[in-house]
Amino acid sequence: MQAAVDVIPIERATAPYFFGIDVGGTNIKIGLVDDRGQTLAVRKHPHAGRRGTAASS
């Protein structure tokens, strides 16, 4: 289970900003943080992923 993340408004953020993407087996997660590591946005999108022997090689 994913822990709750405190998201701050862009007006309180410190530039520069960093965007991250995590492509896992069942979900794609994206996030935006500022220079101090404060979370500005988080999204999680389920996907089917690839199945079969080609996916494991």
Sequence and secondary structure as in RCSB ss.txt:
>XXXX:A:sequence
MQAAVDVIPIERATAPYFFGIDVGGTNIKIGLVDDRGQTLAVRKHPHAGRRGTAASS
>XXXX:A:secstr
      B  GGG  SS EEEEEE SSEEEEEEE TT  EEEEEEEE     SHHHH 
